[in-house]
Amino acid sequence: MNTMILGAGRGERMRPLTDHIPKPLVAVRGKPLIEYLVEALAAAGTTEIVINIAYLGSLIRERLGDGHRFGTRLRYSDEGAVGLETGGGIVRALPLLDSDPFLVVNGDIYTDYPFAALPAAIPGLAHLVLVDNPPQHPDGDFGLHDGRVVDRAPRLTFAGIGLYRKTLFANPPGERFALGPLLREAIGKGLVTGEHYRGHWTDVGTPERLAALNAGA
């Protein structure tokens, strides 16, 4: 299964750290976030990973190279200096993603999620990994009922790990757009399954959360 890592975000909330490096290169215990993800995906058997890049993206390419040292192949989808947001970035990268479904992982999460446990096929348009709501996001994103993702309470938080069918992106609203509205439309049609992961997961969205990880919290 092909995998895409979303690495094109600007990381405004992580400034000043992200004034000189892209957010996925922020280090946790001496290693960039994105390296943990590439290593975990390669260990799970992923043979090809696409990384979208934008702001300071050349630094990601320089750091990771072609993926040989990780035991996988890395390819890059360059969106220019600004980026195309999550949905637009995925659509731009679709020609590089051969499998259907394909996996997309946010490049700014730190997790021990077992990627090898993801289903090889899905019945609908998407399959989302949900986690317990962290303190900074107490209201969550989506509910989960009998294996289906629903847009009602009680809600869990979307982990930034999802399987997607290419048909989800058949009618993009433009070149630059967020993934959220497409997901909510598919959820409303009952076409999104999900799972609740209770292991370690952190959205490294602020310097405070980064400091907590580096302190071993």
N, C-alpha and C positions, 0 to 999 in steps of 0.2 A: 504494500500500500504506500502510495506517495504521501509525503508529509510536507506541510508548509509551516514555517515559523514566521510569525508577524514581527518583523524587526524594524519597521519604518517609522515608528512613533517618535514624536519630538521630545517627549519626556519633560514637559514644562514644570510639573510639580517636583521634579527631581533636581531642578537647578539649585545651586550652581554646578553640581556634578555633571550635568548633561550639557553644559556650555561647550565642552571640549570633546566629549565622547557621546555616542548614541546610547540610549537607555539600555539596550540589551548587553552592552559591554560594561555596565556597572558591576563591580565585583562583590561577591559574597564569599567571605573567607578566602580571599585571594584569587578567586576564579570568576570570570564573567558569567552572568546569568545564562547567556545563550549557550555557553559551553556545557553547562550542566544539562541543558535540554538536548543538545546534539548528542552528548554521551549517552543519555538515558534512551533516546530514540534509537541510536545505533545498537545499544545493548538489547533493545526489544526486537531487533531484526530489521529495522528500517534501512533500506539500501540507498534511498535517494531522498534528499531533503531540499526543498526550495525555500530560500529566505528572501523576503522582500526588503528592500533597503531604500532609504531616502536621505533624511538628515544625517550627514557625516557617515553615510553608508559605506564609503570606501574603507573605513576603519574596520568594519565588520568583515568585509571581504579579505582585508589584509590579515586580520587575526585568525580567521578560520580556514582560509584557503579553499582548496577543492574538496576538503573533507577526508582526504586519504589517511591522515593520522588518526581519525576517529573511526575508520573502518566503514565509511559511508561516502556517498557522492553528494557534494553540495553544489547547487546552482543558485543563481541570484536573479531576482526580478527587480530591476532598477527603476524607481518611480520618479527620479529627479530630486530636486532639492526640497520640495514641499510634501510630497506623498499624496496618496489617493484615499486615505482612511481605510478602515478594515474591509468593507465590501468592495470598494474600488480596487484595493490592492489584490484581493483574491481574484477578481475578474481579470486583472492584468496578468496574473500568474497562471491562469487556467491552461494556456497552451503548454506549459511546462509540467502540468500535473496529469499523468497518464491514467491513474487509477480512478475508479468511481464506485464507492465513495473515496474521498481523500480526507486526510486528517489535517486540521489546522490548530496550531498551538500558539498562544500569546508568548512573545519573546521576553516578557517582563515578569514571569511567574517563577516561583521556586517551589518545587513539589517533588514528592516521591511517588507520584501516581504511576501505576504499572501499565505502561502503554501497550504492552503485549496482550493485555486483557481486553482491549477494545474489540468489539465485534467486527468481523471481516465484511459483513453485509448489514444493511439496515433496511427496515420496511418502508420508511418514509423518506423525507428530504434531508433530515438531519438527526444527529444523535449527540446530545450535550452531556458533558460531565458537570454536575452541580456539587457544591460544597456547602458546609455550614456557613452561616453569615458571619463575616468578620466584624470586629467592633466598628470599623469605619463604614460598614455597609449593612446596618442592622435590618433593613427592610427587604433585602434580597432582590432577586430579579424575576425568577420563575418558580412556579410550583411543580410538583411531581406527583402524579396519581397513576398507580398501576402501570408504571413504566413509561407513561406519556408525560411530556412536558406541557404544563398548562399555565395560562396567564392569570392565576388567582392565588390567593393566600391559602395555606402558609407557604411562604416563598423561601427558596434557597438562593445561593449566589452562583452565577455562571462562572466556572473556573477558567474560562478561556481555553478550553480543550473541547474540540467538537469534530465530528465526522459530518461531511457534507456531500450531497449528490450534486452533480454539475447542473442539473435542471433547476436547482434552487436559484441559480444565477442567470437563468435564461432571459429574463427581461430586466436588466439593471436600470435603475432610474437615472443614471448618468455615469460620467467617468469617475467622479469622486463622491463616494457615499459610504455611510456606515452600514455595518452588517445587521444591527439590531432590528430595524424595521422589516427586513426580509424574514428574519427569524420569527418575529411576532406574527407576521402574516401566515407563515407556515404553521406556527403553533395554533393559531386560530382555526386552521383547517384540520387539526389533529394529525399533522404529518411530521411531528418531531418526537422522538423517543429520548429517554434520558436515564441517568443513573446518579446515585448519591454516593460520592466518595468521601470517606470519613478520615482519610489519612492526612499527612502534612501537606499544606498548601498555603502559600503566601503571595499576595499581589504586592510586588515590591514597588509601590507607587509613590512613596515619599521617603525623604532622608531618614525619618524616624523609624519607619518599618525596616529600612536597610540596616540601620544601626542595631535594631533589635535582633535581626538575623545574624549579624556579625558578632553580636554579644552572646549568641547561642540560645536566644529566647525562642 
